[in-house]
Each structure stands twice: as structure tokens, then as C-alpha cells.
Amino acid sequence: MARYSFRLPDIGEGIAEAEIVAWHVKIGERVEEDAQLADMMTDKATVEMESPVSGVVVELAGEVGDLIPIGSTLAVIETDSAEDNGGDVEAPPADTPVEQQIEAETPGAEEVSVVEAVAPPPQSVRPDPVEGPSLSSTPEKKDGPSTSSGQTEQRDKVLASPAVRARARDLGVDLGQVHADGDRVRHADLDAFLRYSGGQGYRAPGASRARADEPIKVIGMRRKIAENMAAAKRAIPHFTYVEEMDVTALEEMRADLNANRGGRPKLTMLPFLIVAICRTIPQFPMINARYDDEGGVVTRHGSVHLGMATQTDAGLMVPVIRDAQDMNVWQLASEITRLAEAARTGKAKVEELTGGTLTITSLGPLGGIATTPVINRPEVAIIGPNKIVERPVFDGDDIRRAKLMNLSISCDHRVVDGWDAASYVQALKKLVETPVLLFAD
């Protein structure tokens, strides 16, 4: 038998290290050739690592969340033969059987104590209201030694119907503290106790119970998002400009096109906005640019590679629509659907998640009145359409119903001046409010 050291291969794009986001094997388990070993993340792309050999896993490089340098050992597999299978083969140490390594991976006392520390003590929130003393008052001290069995016996002597006991339990009231106007505690006695106790010692109906703190390790996509957003806000002096647009005519056009779309995809507002963005970019090239901080160079791009912020279960991803300026609304709708689905299912390729020159982000019906989106560094601008609302507007001396939408743009003030951002949005507004221009040459 021999040991095969599987080293993390060069994933490309000059990546120096990758993060472990999931292990698909454990020490001591057998893995077959081409079976998944681990998922590794670089930037915003997850790459699946497959085993090049069959055998028993005897070593793993680290835990989920650890960063592994390119070229370092990711896993050691004990193969069935001593032949070199193309990797680094090494003899197993004589004093380290597989059983010891498996035992080393078993959670010890320290790990158990951490779990116990996170879990709440049995009565740290509140004692059982029916079977424990009230928090609002202290029982009278009686002669003789006090024992828990004696207190339980005293509480058991309280006469009450099951409905009253259930209500007292829900309210957090100790029935032993309630004065009974008769031979047993009734609902009226509970009401009197609540009325005169000043609201102390019981939990109001519908009140939420405290939950244990939940420590969550920031790894994978969430860590990448945190790093990128922190770097963007730290390095880029943001400013945001917001303008209101009347999208009544555009919405009517969209409805007409959808009613006659045939087998083509259904159109949302997004493809129309992208067409408008691409048509106005040539007049404002400073918007479609990337800023190299270290080199001190701003590159104004001739093509619009539009990043599309997409919410996934793993976090926010930004797949890129390549050469958006060459697509019509139907083509854009298809590409938006394809990229969004690839991002949400984790099937987006590295090249589909990099190289954007400008980003658009929309929360759809949750868009709010206005947003101040964070720039997707090293880009210099990000556009955020907000939700559409219906309001009455003045049209000369008349009042009409209109569909209005605010549009936000955040810009890098090192590259884009306020006047340029405002002028660009006004150019967008003209196209959006006169949608026939979107299809005019």
C-alpha cells in the first residue's frame, strides 16, 4: 500500500490560495477515483475537486473555512497498490495507523464543552411558571428546613381546572401566588392577579421567548462578500444620485410586447433598462470603466459587460452579461434568465462571474423608495432601479395616474463627477420615459 498526496492544482487567474467551503469525505472513509473530495472557492466561483485515485482518506488539509495555498497538500489517500499514480506517493508512518487518525478527528472534550456553552442552561431563561417560584415575589419562609419536595407538594395542593393551569403556564404565572376567591383558582382570580401585580412575574400572551446565541462562522461566499464590500467602502469614495422616472409608457409597451411574445421569454423591466444603459454609455464613457488603484489607471471600456447582482442561497453573486450592447430586449431576457439560474444553482463558470465593467442591482418589488448600492470594485459605478409605484401626477392642468420609479446610481468620486452622474441619469430618463427611442436607430 502507498499514500497518494493530492495537491491543490492551479485553478487559474493567478489565484494563490483557495478556501475550503465543503468536504465530501472524512478521514477513514473510502473514496473512489473521480469522486468528489471537496469544494474550493476562489473569488466568487466554486470549483469541485475530484479524487485522482481510489483508496482510504487518511489526511485532510483543514476545516471548512480554511485557506489552502495552491500546490499544498489537500488530502492524503492510502491507495490499494504501491504504484505511483501520478501524484506524490509516500510511505505511511509506522506509528500512525488509520484508527489513530480517525480517533484524532473525533470531537474531544473541548468541542463538547463549546457546544454546552452555546446551549442555554436548562433554567437560564425562566423557570417553569407552574412548577417553579414566581419571579415577582418570594414565598414566605416557613418553619423547618425547606426542601424542593415540600415546595412541589405545596404547589400540587393548589386547586384549578386544566384550562386555568394551562393559561397560567402560558402567562408564566405561579398558581401558588394567586389568591383564590373560593376553593379553587379560577380565571377571574388570574385576571385579578394580573391586574394588581403590575405586570411582573408573568409573560404576556404572544411574547417571544429568548433564544440561545448562535455563532456562525463567516466562510465561503459570505466571507468573499464581506471582504469585497469592505474593500469597496474602504477604498472608494461613494456618492449616490437618485432621480424619479415616469415609466407609465414603458410599462404599457412591455405589456403589449409580452402579450404578443409567442415562444419568446417574458419581458421584465430589466432588459429595457439595460438597452437604455447601453445606448447612453457612448456619451458618458467614464461610467463604463474600471479603476486600477495600484497602477493609477482608469480604463474606459468600449463594450458593456454588465454585471447583474443576483441573490442566491449562498449569498450575492454577480454574473456578467457579455457585450450587452449587442443584444435586443428578447436576447437580454434570455441571457438574464440563463445567468440567474446558473448563479442560483452554483453552475456559473468563472468567466461568467468576472470581467464586468458596470453593474445593475435590483430588488424588484422590494426595491424601496431609494437605494445607495455599493460599487462592485474595481468598477466605478453601479445602477439600482427601485420599485414602481402608482401615484397621481400633474399633467399640465390635469391630474393623471402614473407609474413612477426612482433610479439610483452610486459612483466612484475619484473617477466620476456629480455633474457627469446626473447628466447620465437624465439621458437614461429621456429614453425610459419615451420608450419608442429604445428601438430607434
LINWOJO-V362655 format. One record per backbone hydrogen bond with DSSP energy under -1.0 kcal/mol. CO is the residue of the C=O (numbers start at 1). NH is the residue of the N-H. E is the energy in kcal/mol with one decimal. If there is no record, write none. Layout:
co->CO nh->NH e->E
co->CO nh->NH e->E
//
This chain:
co->2 nh->79 e->-2.7
co->3 nh->90 e->-2.3
co->4 nh->77 e->-2.9
co->5 nh->88 e->-1.2
co->6 nh->74 e->-3.2
co->6 nh->75 e->-1.5
co->8 nh->71 e->-2.5
co->12 nh->15 e->-1.5
co->16 nh->70 e->-2.6
co->18 nh->68 e->-3.4
co->19 nh->41 e->-2.5
co->20 nh->65 e->-3.3
co->22 nh->39 e->-2.6
co->26 nh->29 e->-2.0
co->29 nh->57 e->-2.9
co->31 nh->55 e->-2.5
co->32 nh->35 e->-2.1
co->35 nh->51 e->-3.0
co->37 nh->24 e->-2.9
co->38 nh->49 e->-3.3
co->39 nh->21 e->-2.7
co->39 nh->22 e->-1.2
co->40 nh->47 e->-3.9
co->41 nh->19 e->-2.3
co->42 nh->45 e->-2.8
co->45 nh->42 e->-2.6
co->47 nh->40 e->-3.1
co->49 nh->37 e->-3.5
co->49 nh->38 e->-1.2
co->51 nh->34 e->-3.9
co->55 nh->31 e->-3.3
co->56 nh->78 e->-3.4
co->57 nh->28 e->-3.4
co->59 nh->76 e->-2.2
co->63 nh->66 e->-2.3
co->66 nh->20 e->-2.6
co->68 nh->18 e->-2.3
co->69 nh->72 e->-1.8
co->72 nh->8 e->-2.8
co->74 nh->61 e->-2.3
co->75 nh->6 e->-3.1
co->76 nh->58 e->-2.7
co->76 nh->59 e->-1.5
co->77 nh->4 e->-3.7
co->78 nh->56 e->-2.3
co->88 nh->5 e->-3.8
co->90 nh->3 e->-1.9
co->93 nh->96 e->-1.1
co->97 nh->101 e->-1.5
co->98 nh->102 e->-2.6
co->99 nh->103 e->-2.3
co->100 nh->104 e->-2.1
co->101 nh->105 e->-1.1
co->103 nh->106 e->-1.0
co->108 nh->112 e->-1.9
co->109 nh->113 e->-2.3
co->110 nh->114 e->-1.6
co->111 nh->115 e->-1.8
co->112 nh->116 e->-2.3
co->113 nh->117 e->-2.0
co->114 nh->118 e->-1.9
co->115 nh->119 e->-2.3
co->121 nh->124 e->-1.5
co->128 nh->132 e->-1.1
co->147 nh->151 e->-2.0
co->148 nh->152 e->-2.4
co->149 nh->153 e->-2.1
co->150 nh->154 e->-2.1
co->151 nh->155 e->-2.3
co->152 nh->156 e->-2.2
co->155 nh->158 e->-1.5
co->159 nh->185 e->-3.2
co->161 nh->165 e->-2.6
co->162 nh->166 e->-2.5
co->163 nh->167 e->-2.3
co->164 nh->168 e->-2.7
co->165 nh->169 e->-2.4
co->166 nh->170 e->-2.3
co->167 nh->171 e->-2.0
co->168 nh->172 e->-1.0
co->168 nh->173 e->-2.7
co->171 nh->203 e->-4.3
co->174 nh->177 e->-2.1
co->175 nh->178 e->-1.3
co->180 nh->182 e->-1.5
co->186 nh->190 e->-1.9
co->187 nh->191 e->-2.6
co->188 nh->192 e->-2.3
co->189 nh->193 e->-2.4
co->190 nh->194 e->-2.5
co->191 nh->195 e->-2.3
co->192 nh->196 e->-2.2
co->193 nh->197 e->-1.3
co->204 nh->207 e->-2.1
co->217 nh->219 e->-1.0
co->219 nh->222 e->-1.0
co->220 nh->224 e->-2.1
co->221 nh->225 e->-2.7
co->222 nh->226 e->-2.3
co->223 nh->227 e->-2.7
co->224 nh->228 e->-2.8
co->225 nh->229 e->-2.8
co->226 nh->230 e->-2.3
co->227 nh->231 e->-2.4
co->228 nh->232 e->-2.3
co->229 nh->233 e->-2.5
co->230 nh->234 e->-2.1
co->231 nh->235 e->-2.3
co->232 nh->236 e->-2.4
co->236 nh->238 e->-1.2
co->237 nh->413 e->-2.6
co->239 nh->411 e->-2.5
co->241 nh->409 e->-2.0
co->243 nh->407 e->-2.9
co->245 nh->405 e->-2.7
co->247 nh->251 e->-2.6
co->248 nh->252 e->-1.9
co->249 nh->253 e->-2.3
co->250 nh->254 e->-2.5
co->251 nh->255 e->-2.2
co->252 nh->256 e->-2.1
co->253 nh->257 e->-2.5
co->254 nh->258 e->-2.4
co->255 nh->259 e->-1.9
co->258 nh->261 e->-1.2
co->261 nh->264 e->-1.9
co->269 nh->273 e->-1.9
co->270 nh->274 e->-2.4
co->271 nh->275 e->-2.1
co->272 nh->276 e->-2.2
co->273 nh->277 e->-2.7
co->274 nh->278 e->-2.7
co->275 nh->279 e->-2.2
co->276 nh->280 e->-1.5
co->277 nh->281 e->-1.3
co->281 nh->284 e->-1.4
co->284 nh->287 e->-1.9
co->287 nh->289 e->-1.3
co->288 nh->301 e->-2.2
co->289 nh->380 e->-1.1
co->290 nh->299 e->-2.7
co->292 nh->296 e->-1.8
co->292 nh->297 e->-1.3
co->297 nh->292 e->-3.1
co->299 nh->290 e->-1.8
co->304 nh->324 e->-2.6
co->305 nh->357 e->-3.0
co->305 nh->358 e->-1.2
co->306 nh->321 e->-3.1
co->307 nh->360 e->-2.6
co->310 nh->317 e->-2.9
co->315 nh->312 e->-1.5
co->317 nh->310 e->-3.7
co->319 nh->308 e->-2.7
co->321 nh->306 e->-1.7
co->323 nh->326 e->-1.8
co->324 nh->327 e->-1.6
co->328 nh->332 e->-2.6
co->329 nh->333 e->-2.2
co->330 nh->334 e->-2.0
co->331 nh->335 e->-2.4
co->332 nh->336 e->-2.8
co->333 nh->337 e->-2.0
co->334 nh->338 e->-2.4
co->335 nh->339 e->-2.6
co->336 nh->340 e->-2.3
co->337 nh->341 e->-2.1
co->338 nh->342 e->-2.2
co->339 nh->343 e->-2.3
co->340 nh->344 e->-2.3
co->341 nh->345 e->-1.8
co->342 nh->347 e->-2.2
co->342 nh->348 e->-1.3
co->350 nh->353 e->-1.6
co->352 nh->320 e->-2.7
co->358 nh->307 e->-3.4
co->359 nh->383 e->-2.7
co->360 nh->309 e->-1.9
co->363 nh->366 e->-2.0
co->364 nh->367 e->-1.9
co->368 nh->387 e->-1.0
co->375 nh->377 e->-1.5
co->376 nh->379 e->-2.1
co->378 nh->291 e->-3.0
co->380 nh->412 e->-2.5
co->381 nh->359 e->-1.0
co->382 nh->410 e->-2.5
co->383 nh->361 e->-2.8
co->384 nh->408 e->-2.7
co->389 nh->404 e->-3.3
co->391 nh->402 e->-2.3
co->393 nh->400 e->-2.5
co->395 nh->398 e->-1.7
co->398 nh->395 e->-3.6
co->400 nh->393 e->-2.7
co->402 nh->391 e->-2.4
co->403 nh->247 e->-2.4
co->404 nh->389 e->-2.7
co->405 nh->245 e->-2.8
co->406 nh->386 e->-2.5
co->407 nh->243 e->-2.1
co->408 nh->384 e->-3.3
co->409 nh->241 e->-2.5
co->410 nh->382 e->-2.0
co->411 nh->239 e->-1.2
co->412 nh->415 e->-1.9
co->412 nh->416 e->-3.2
co->417 nh->421 e->-2.2
co->418 nh->422 e->-2.5
co->419 nh->423 e->-2.5
co->420 nh->424 e->-2.4
co->421 nh->425 e->-2.2
co->422 nh->426 e->-2.0
co->423 nh->427 e->-1.8
co->424 nh->428 e->-2.1
co->425 nh->429 e->-2.6
co->426 nh->430 e->-1.8
co->427 nh->431 e->-1.4
co->428 nh->432 e->-2.7
co->429 nh->433 e->-2.7
co->434 nh->437 e->-2.3
co->435 nh->438 e->-1.5
co->436 nh->439 e->-1.2
//
